[in-house]
Amino acid sequence: MSPKACLRAGAALAFLSVAAGAFGAHGLKDLLDAEMKDVWETAARYQMYHALALLLVAALAGSLSPRAVSWSGCCFTAGVVLFSGSLYALSLSGIRWLGAITPVGGLLFLAGWLALLVA
């Protein structure tokens, strides 16, 4: 991912994280049990953390290896899709096997942070 793409993805994911958090707190408060509310909140929280990480990558891109920036941005973005996406889907559907996707997203988060460390 280019620094500009990291900036755009970070801003979009941060926006969606705030919207998801508000939707979870207000729109789903009577539809989800306490456990699934916690799962939804975890998804929104980790989405925001990694949206901010993408903004950081974009801001630091000029002083980092372009290859490491690209890897980090791709890993953070894919990690949000798999980690947070699987948790949102699990919360709404109750289909437990969706939770098996979540660790793959977590590994992508770790890879993104590792790429940033290497950079």
Rosetta constraint file for C-alpha pairs under 8 A:
AtomPair CA 1 CA 5 HARMONIC 5.81 0.50
AtomPair CA 1 CA 6 HARMONIC 6.31 0.50
AtomPair CA 1 CA 69 HARMONIC 7.08 0.50
AtomPair CA 1 CA 70 HARMONIC 4.22 0.50
AtomPair CA 1 CA 71 HARMONIC 7.06 0.50
AtomPair CA 1 CA 73 HARMONIC 5.70 0.50
AtomPair CA 1 CA 74 HARMONIC 5.95 0.50
AtomPair CA 2 CA 6 HARMONIC 6.24 0.50
AtomPair CA 2 CA 66 HARMONIC 7.88 0.50
AtomPair CA 2 CA 69 HARMONIC 7.39 0.50
AtomPair CA 2 CA 70 HARMONIC 6.02 0.50
AtomPair CA 2 CA 73 HARMONIC 7.99 0.50
AtomPair CA 3 CA 7 HARMONIC 6.18 0.50
AtomPair CA 3 CA 57 HARMONIC 7.12 0.50
AtomPair CA 3 CA 58 HARMONIC 4.51 0.50
AtomPair CA 3 CA 59 HARMONIC 7.68 0.50
AtomPair CA 3 CA 61 HARMONIC 6.00 0.50
AtomPair CA 3 CA 69 HARMONIC 7.27 0.50
AtomPair CA 3 CA 70 HARMONIC 7.73 0.50
AtomPair CA 4 CA 8 HARMONIC 6.23 0.50
AtomPair CA 4 CA 58 HARMONIC 6.67 0.50
AtomPair CA 5 CA 9 HARMONIC 5.94 0.50
AtomPair CA 6 CA 10 HARMONIC 5.82 0.50
AtomPair CA 6 CA 54 HARMONIC 5.34 0.50
AtomPair CA 6 CA 55 HARMONIC 6.47 0.50
AtomPair CA 6 CA 57 HARMONIC 6.95 0.50
AtomPair CA 6 CA 58 HARMONIC 5.52 0.50
AtomPair CA 6 CA 73 HARMONIC 5.77 0.50
AtomPair CA 7 CA 11 HARMONIC 6.12 0.50
AtomPair CA 7 CA 54 HARMONIC 6.43 0.50
AtomPair CA 7 CA 55 HARMONIC 5.26 0.50
AtomPair CA 7 CA 58 HARMONIC 5.41 0.50
AtomPair CA 7 CA 59 HARMONIC 8.00 0.50
AtomPair CA 8 CA 12 HARMONIC 6.08 0.50
AtomPair CA 9 CA 13 HARMONIC 5.92 0.50
AtomPair CA 9 CA 51 HARMONIC 7.26 0.50
AtomPair CA 9 CA 54 HARMONIC 7.13 0.50
AtomPair CA 9 CA 77 HARMONIC 7.26 0.50
AtomPair CA 10 CA 14 HARMONIC 5.99 0.50
AtomPair CA 10 CA 50 HARMONIC 7.57 0.50
AtomPair CA 10 CA 51 HARMONIC 4.22 0.50
AtomPair CA 10 CA 52 HARMONIC 6.19 0.50
AtomPair CA 10 CA 53 HARMONIC 7.47 0.50
AtomPair CA 10 CA 54 HARMONIC 4.89 0.50
AtomPair CA 10 CA 55 HARMONIC 5.31 0.50
AtomPair CA 11 CA 15 HARMONIC 6.15 0.50
AtomPair CA 11 CA 51 HARMONIC 6.73 0.50
AtomPair CA 11 CA 55 HARMONIC 7.24 0.50
AtomPair CA 12 CA 16 HARMONIC 6.18 0.50
AtomPair CA 12 CA 51 HARMONIC 7.90 0.50
AtomPair CA 13 CA 17 HARMONIC 5.94 0.50
AtomPair CA 13 CA 47 HARMONIC 6.79 0.50
AtomPair CA 13 CA 48 HARMONIC 6.99 0.50
AtomPair CA 13 CA 51 HARMONIC 5.38 0.50
AtomPair CA 14 CA 18 HARMONIC 6.34 0.50
AtomPair CA 14 CA 47 HARMONIC 7.17 0.50
AtomPair CA 14 CA 48 HARMONIC 5.33 0.50
AtomPair CA 14 CA 51 HARMONIC 5.22 0.50
AtomPair CA 14 CA 52 HARMONIC 7.10 0.50
AtomPair CA 15 CA 19 HARMONIC 6.34 0.50
AtomPair CA 16 CA 20 HARMONIC 5.90 0.50
AtomPair CA 17 CA 21 HARMONIC 5.99 0.50
AtomPair CA 17 CA 44 HARMONIC 5.15 0.50
AtomPair CA 17 CA 45 HARMONIC 7.37 0.50
AtomPair CA 17 CA 47 HARMONIC 5.96 0.50
AtomPair CA 17 CA 48 HARMONIC 5.65 0.50
AtomPair CA 18 CA 22 HARMONIC 6.19 0.50
AtomPair CA 18 CA 44 HARMONIC 7.46 0.50
AtomPair CA 18 CA 48 HARMONIC 7.79 0.50
AtomPair CA 19 CA 23 HARMONIC 6.01 0.50
AtomPair CA 20 CA 24 HARMONIC 5.93 0.50
AtomPair CA 20 CA 44 HARMONIC 6.24 0.50
AtomPair CA 21 CA 25 HARMONIC 6.12 0.50
AtomPair CA 21 CA 40 HARMONIC 7.88 0.50
AtomPair CA 21 CA 41 HARMONIC 6.58 0.50
AtomPair CA 21 CA 44 HARMONIC 5.74 0.50
AtomPair CA 22 CA 26 HARMONIC 5.97 0.50
AtomPair CA 22 CA 27 HARMONIC 7.53 0.50
AtomPair CA 23 CA 27 HARMONIC 4.74 0.50
AtomPair CA 23 CA 28 HARMONIC 6.37 0.50
AtomPair CA 24 CA 28 HARMONIC 4.94 0.50
AtomPair CA 24 CA 29 HARMONIC 6.48 0.50
AtomPair CA 24 CA 37 HARMONIC 7.04 0.50
AtomPair CA 24 CA 40 HARMONIC 6.67 0.50
AtomPair CA 24 CA 41 HARMONIC 7.25 0.50
AtomPair CA 25 CA 29 HARMONIC 5.65 0.50
AtomPair CA 28 CA 32 HARMONIC 5.99 0.50
AtomPair CA 29 CA 37 HARMONIC 7.59 0.50
AtomPair CA 32 CA 36 HARMONIC 5.70 0.50
AtomPair CA 32 CA 37 HARMONIC 5.84 0.50
AtomPair CA 32 CA 91 HARMONIC 7.42 0.50
AtomPair CA 32 CA 92 HARMONIC 7.73 0.50
AtomPair CA 33 CA 37 HARMONIC 6.16 0.50
AtomPair CA 34 CA 38 HARMONIC 6.28 0.50
AtomPair CA 35 CA 39 HARMONIC 6.39 0.50
AtomPair CA 36 CA 40 HARMONIC 6.12 0.50
AtomPair CA 36 CA 90 HARMONIC 7.95 0.50
AtomPair CA 36 CA 91 HARMONIC 5.01 0.50
AtomPair CA 36 CA 92 HARMONIC 7.98 0.50
AtomPair CA 37 CA 41 HARMONIC 6.12 0.50
AtomPair CA 37 CA 91 HARMONIC 7.22 0.50
AtomPair CA 38 CA 42 HARMONIC 6.11 0.50
AtomPair CA 39 CA 43 HARMONIC 6.32 0.50
AtomPair CA 39 CA 87 HARMONIC 6.18 0.50
AtomPair CA 39 CA 88 HARMONIC 7.50 0.50
AtomPair CA 39 CA 91 HARMONIC 6.35 0.50
AtomPair CA 40 CA 44 HARMONIC 6.38 0.50
AtomPair CA 40 CA 87 HARMONIC 6.35 0.50
AtomPair CA 40 CA 88 HARMONIC 5.65 0.50
AtomPair CA 40 CA 91 HARMONIC 6.02 0.50
AtomPair CA 41 CA 45 HARMONIC 6.04 0.50
AtomPair CA 42 CA 46 HARMONIC 6.11 0.50
AtomPair CA 42 CA 84 HARMONIC 7.78 0.50
AtomPair CA 42 CA 87 HARMONIC 7.88 0.50
AtomPair CA 43 CA 47 HARMONIC 6.04 0.50
AtomPair CA 43 CA 83 HARMONIC 7.11 0.50
AtomPair CA 43 CA 84 HARMONIC 4.29 0.50
AtomPair CA 43 CA 85 HARMONIC 7.35 0.50
AtomPair CA 43 CA 87 HARMONIC 5.72 0.50
AtomPair CA 43 CA 88 HARMONIC 6.42 0.50
AtomPair CA 44 CA 48 HARMONIC 6.24 0.50
AtomPair CA 44 CA 84 HARMONIC 6.79 0.50
AtomPair CA 45 CA 49 HARMONIC 6.28 0.50
AtomPair CA 46 CA 50 HARMONIC 6.21 0.50
AtomPair CA 46 CA 80 HARMONIC 7.49 0.50
AtomPair CA 46 CA 84 HARMONIC 6.92 0.50
AtomPair CA 47 CA 51 HARMONIC 6.01 0.50
AtomPair CA 47 CA 80 HARMONIC 5.63 0.50
AtomPair CA 47 CA 84 HARMONIC 6.15 0.50
AtomPair CA 48 CA 52 HARMONIC 6.13 0.50
AtomPair CA 49 CA 53 HARMONIC 6.26 0.50
AtomPair CA 50 CA 54 HARMONIC 6.12 0.50
AtomPair CA 50 CA 76 HARMONIC 6.07 0.50
AtomPair CA 50 CA 77 HARMONIC 7.71 0.50
AtomPair CA 50 CA 80 HARMONIC 7.05 0.50
AtomPair CA 50 CA 109 HARMONIC 7.80 0.50
AtomPair CA 51 CA 55 HARMONIC 6.48 0.50
AtomPair CA 51 CA 76 HARMONIC 7.88 0.50
AtomPair CA 51 CA 77 HARMONIC 8.00 0.50
AtomPair CA 52 CA 56 HARMONIC 6.21 0.50
AtomPair CA 53 CA 57 HARMONIC 6.16 0.50
AtomPair CA 53 CA 76 HARMONIC 7.65 0.50
AtomPair CA 54 CA 58 HARMONIC 6.20 0.50
AtomPair CA 54 CA 73 HARMONIC 6.03 0.50
AtomPair CA 54 CA 76 HARMONIC 6.93 0.50
AtomPair CA 54 CA 77 HARMONIC 7.89 0.50
AtomPair CA 55 CA 59 HARMONIC 6.14 0.50
AtomPair CA 56 CA 60 HARMONIC 6.12 0.50
AtomPair CA 57 CA 61 HARMONIC 5.74 0.50
AtomPair CA 57 CA 69 HARMONIC 6.43 0.50
AtomPair CA 57 CA 72 HARMONIC 7.58 0.50
AtomPair CA 57 CA 73 HARMONIC 7.07 0.50
AtomPair CA 57 CA 116 HARMONIC 7.71 0.50
AtomPair CA 58 CA 69 HARMONIC 7.89 0.50
AtomPair CA 60 CA 64 HARMONIC 6.42 0.50
AtomPair CA 61 CA 65 HARMONIC 7.40 0.50
AtomPair CA 61 CA 66 HARMONIC 6.97 0.50
AtomPair CA 61 CA 69 HARMONIC 6.30 0.50
AtomPair CA 64 CA 68 HARMONIC 7.19 0.50
AtomPair CA 64 CA 69 HARMONIC 6.72 0.50
AtomPair CA 64 CA 119 HARMONIC 5.38 0.50
AtomPair CA 65 CA 69 HARMONIC 6.21 0.50
AtomPair CA 65 CA 119 HARMONIC 5.44 0.50
AtomPair CA 66 CA 70 HARMONIC 6.16 0.50
AtomPair CA 67 CA 71 HARMONIC 6.23 0.50
AtomPair CA 68 CA 72 HARMONIC 5.92 0.50
AtomPair CA 68 CA 115 HARMONIC 5.37 0.50
AtomPair CA 68 CA 116 HARMONIC 6.38 0.50
AtomPair CA 68 CA 118 HARMONIC 7.08 0.50
AtomPair CA 68 CA 119 HARMONIC 5.39 0.50
AtomPair CA 69 CA 73 HARMONIC 6.02 0.50
AtomPair CA 69 CA 115 HARMONIC 7.39 0.50
AtomPair CA 69 CA 116 HARMONIC 6.91 0.50
AtomPair CA 69 CA 119 HARMONIC 7.22 0.50
AtomPair CA 70 CA 74 HARMONIC 6.11 0.50
AtomPair CA 71 CA 75 HARMONIC 6.02 0.50
AtomPair CA 71 CA 112 HARMONIC 6.69 0.50
AtomPair CA 71 CA 115 HARMONIC 6.37 0.50
AtomPair CA 72 CA 76 HARMONIC 6.08 0.50
AtomPair CA 72 CA 111 HARMONIC 7.19 0.50
AtomPair CA 72 CA 112 HARMONIC 4.09 0.50
AtomPair CA 72 CA 113 HARMONIC 6.69 0.50
AtomPair CA 72 CA 114 HARMONIC 7.81 0.50
AtomPair CA 72 CA 115 HARMONIC 5.26 0.50
AtomPair CA 72 CA 116 HARMONIC 5.94 0.50
AtomPair CA 73 CA 77 HARMONIC 6.08 0.50
AtomPair CA 73 CA 112 HARMONIC 6.84 0.50
AtomPair CA 74 CA 78 HARMONIC 6.02 0.50
AtomPair CA 74 CA 112 HARMONIC 7.57 0.50
AtomPair CA 75 CA 79 HARMONIC 5.75 0.50
AtomPair CA 75 CA 108 HARMONIC 5.07 0.50
AtomPair CA 75 CA 109 HARMONIC 6.17 0.50
AtomPair CA 75 CA 111 HARMONIC 6.36 0.50
AtomPair CA 75 CA 112 HARMONIC 4.85 0.50
AtomPair CA 76 CA 80 HARMONIC 6.23 0.50
AtomPair CA 76 CA 108 HARMONIC 6.49 0.50
AtomPair CA 76 CA 109 HARMONIC 5.39 0.50
AtomPair CA 76 CA 112 HARMONIC 5.47 0.50
AtomPair CA 77 CA 81 HARMONIC 6.46 0.50
AtomPair CA 78 CA 82 HARMONIC 6.20 0.50
AtomPair CA 78 CA 105 HARMONIC 6.95 0.50
AtomPair CA 78 CA 108 HARMONIC 6.90 0.50
AtomPair CA 79 CA 83 HARMONIC 5.57 0.50
AtomPair CA 79 CA 84 HARMONIC 7.70 0.50
AtomPair CA 79 CA 104 HARMONIC 7.45 0.50
AtomPair CA 79 CA 105 HARMONIC 4.05 0.50
AtomPair CA 79 CA 106 HARMONIC 6.30 0.50
AtomPair CA 79 CA 107 HARMONIC 7.50 0.50
AtomPair CA 79 CA 108 HARMONIC 4.89 0.50
AtomPair CA 79 CA 109 HARMONIC 5.38 0.50
AtomPair CA 80 CA 84 HARMONIC 5.20 0.50
AtomPair CA 80 CA 85 HARMONIC 6.74 0.50
AtomPair CA 80 CA 105 HARMONIC 6.54 0.50
AtomPair CA 80 CA 109 HARMONIC 7.86 0.50
AtomPair CA 81 CA 85 HARMONIC 4.93 0.50
AtomPair CA 81 CA 86 HARMONIC 7.56 0.50
AtomPair CA 81 CA 105 HARMONIC 7.32 0.50
AtomPair CA 82 CA 86 HARMONIC 5.61 0.50
AtomPair CA 82 CA 101 HARMONIC 6.46 0.50
AtomPair CA 82 CA 102 HARMONIC 6.06 0.50
AtomPair CA 82 CA 104 HARMONIC 6.86 0.50
AtomPair CA 82 CA 105 HARMONIC 4.68 0.50
AtomPair CA 83 CA 87 HARMONIC 6.41 0.50
AtomPair CA 83 CA 101 HARMONIC 6.97 0.50
AtomPair CA 83 CA 102 HARMONIC 4.39 0.50
AtomPair CA 83 CA 103 HARMONIC 6.84 0.50
AtomPair CA 83 CA 104 HARMONIC 7.05 0.50
AtomPair CA 83 CA 105 HARMONIC 4.18 0.50
AtomPair CA 83 CA 106 HARMONIC 6.11 0.50
AtomPair CA 84 CA 88 HARMONIC 6.07 0.50
AtomPair CA 84 CA 102 HARMONIC 7.37 0.50
AtomPair CA 84 CA 105 HARMONIC 7.79 0.50
AtomPair CA 85 CA 89 HARMONIC 6.14 0.50
AtomPair CA 86 CA 90 HARMONIC 5.98 0.50
AtomPair CA 86 CA 98 HARMONIC 5.71 0.50
AtomPair CA 86 CA 99 HARMONIC 6.39 0.50
AtomPair CA 86 CA 101 HARMONIC 6.21 0.50
AtomPair CA 86 CA 102 HARMONIC 5.81 0.50
AtomPair CA 87 CA 91 HARMONIC 6.04 0.50
AtomPair CA 87 CA 98 HARMONIC 7.40 0.50
AtomPair CA 87 CA 99 HARMONIC 6.67 0.50
AtomPair CA 87 CA 102 HARMONIC 6.86 0.50
AtomPair CA 88 CA 92 HARMONIC 6.31 0.50
AtomPair CA 89 CA 93 HARMONIC 5.88 0.50
AtomPair CA 89 CA 94 HARMONIC 7.79 0.50
AtomPair CA 89 CA 95 HARMONIC 7.94 0.50
AtomPair CA 89 CA 98 HARMONIC 7.20 0.50
AtomPair CA 90 CA 94 HARMONIC 5.07 0.50
AtomPair CA 90 CA 95 HARMONIC 5.56 0.50
AtomPair CA 90 CA 96 HARMONIC 6.38 0.50
AtomPair CA 90 CA 98 HARMONIC 5.75 0.50
AtomPair CA 90 CA 99 HARMONIC 6.64 0.50
AtomPair CA 96 CA 100 HARMONIC 7.88 0.50
AtomPair CA 97 CA 101 HARMONIC 7.76 0.50
AtomPair CA 98 CA 102 HARMONIC 7.32 0.50
AtomPair CA 99 CA 103 HARMONIC 7.83 0.50
AtomPair CA 100 CA 104 HARMONIC 7.94 0.50
AtomPair CA 101 CA 105 HARMONIC 6.95 0.50
AtomPair CA 102 CA 106 HARMONIC 6.41 0.50
AtomPair CA 103 CA 107 HARMONIC 6.14 0.50
AtomPair CA 104 CA 108 HARMONIC 6.34 0.50
AtomPair CA 105 CA 109 HARMONIC 6.31 0.50
AtomPair CA 106 CA 110 HARMONIC 6.35 0.50
AtomPair CA 107 CA 111 HARMONIC 6.15 0.50
AtomPair CA 108 CA 112 HARMONIC 6.10 0.50
AtomPair CA 109 CA 113 HARMONIC 6.32 0.50
AtomPair CA 110 CA 114 HARMONIC 6.08 0.50
AtomPair CA 111 CA 115 HARMONIC 6.07 0.50
AtomPair CA 112 CA 116 HARMONIC 6.26 0.50
AtomPair CA 113 CA 117 HARMONIC 6.15 0.50
AtomPair CA 114 CA 118 HARMONIC 6.19 0.50
AtomPair CA 115 CA 119 HARMONIC 6.13 0.50
